[in-house]
Amino acid sequence: MNRIGAIVAGALILLMLASSTLFIVDQRQVAVVYALGEIKEVITEPGLKVKLPPPFQNVVFLDKRVQTLDSPETRPIFTAEKKSLVIDWLIKWRIVEPRQFIRNSGVDIRNLESRLAPVVQAAFNEVVTRRTVRGVLATEREQVMQAVRDRLADEGKAFGIEIVDVRVKRVDFVADITDSVYRRMESERKQVANELRSQGAADGEKIRADADRQREVIIAEAYRDAQKIKGEGDAQASALYADAFGRDPQFAQFYRSLEAYRASFRNKSDVMVVDPSADFFRAMRSPDAGTSPRSR
């Protein structure tokens, strides 16, 4: 049993030693082999690799993909016109010289980013101070990014990296200038709005006045036509009455009596004190009463 245990223990020790000497390099990584604290070898090809067991050799992996560094803080930059701008930027970079990278920044990418950010900010300061606000915002924006990229090319070699791209995400004025610009824009918009309201009110009054004038003209013309038609109707009615009354005088007298009754007894509350034998009630008396009021 002791012999079997010794064999198993030896096998485990050999397995541990073998595992400590083998490592896999991913295609997205770079392997740096250290020998007693010094860089012994840099492996860029992916696959299964062999090294001496610790503490003779150790391996560190670096990401060789493209990395992104955003501006950690926004500091004002003065243009050629002494206008203060705030620029948010980002850069794309990757490791091309692992030895140089480790010598300058170690194996932690955050160390590089903390050292590279001030360099990028200084490059933007140098480039932007030569241009106007209009150039930075619109006309020369591409030239600004290209100039910063060219400026960082040599700086990147010192860090063991390659600057792949430089981009400006946002350009704005500082807070106090932005507020004043917004207030001025608001004042201008209010002025334009007031002018439009005044113009609209004037046009509205003009339209209403024209509509009132047309209304008065239409009413006057309609009244004139109505009076004309009414006059013609009254004339025709008078002619018809005259013709009818001329043919039958008794009917004319009877019709006048009816009109007088209608005008006199228009309301139920009307009261009249009249002699029933008067000529006013002649049409109401029976036909056999005769013309004399005393014939009854």
PyMOL commands that set and color helices and strands:
alter all, ss='L'
color gray80, all
select helices_A, chain A and resi 2-21+98-105+109-128+133-139+141-159+175-247+249-264+279-284+287-289
alter helices_A, ss='H'
color red, helices_A
select strands_A, chain A and resi 22-25+29-35+38-43+47-50+57-63+67-70+76-78+84-95+161-173
alter strands_A, ss='S'
color yellow, strands_A
deselect
rebuild
show_as cartoon
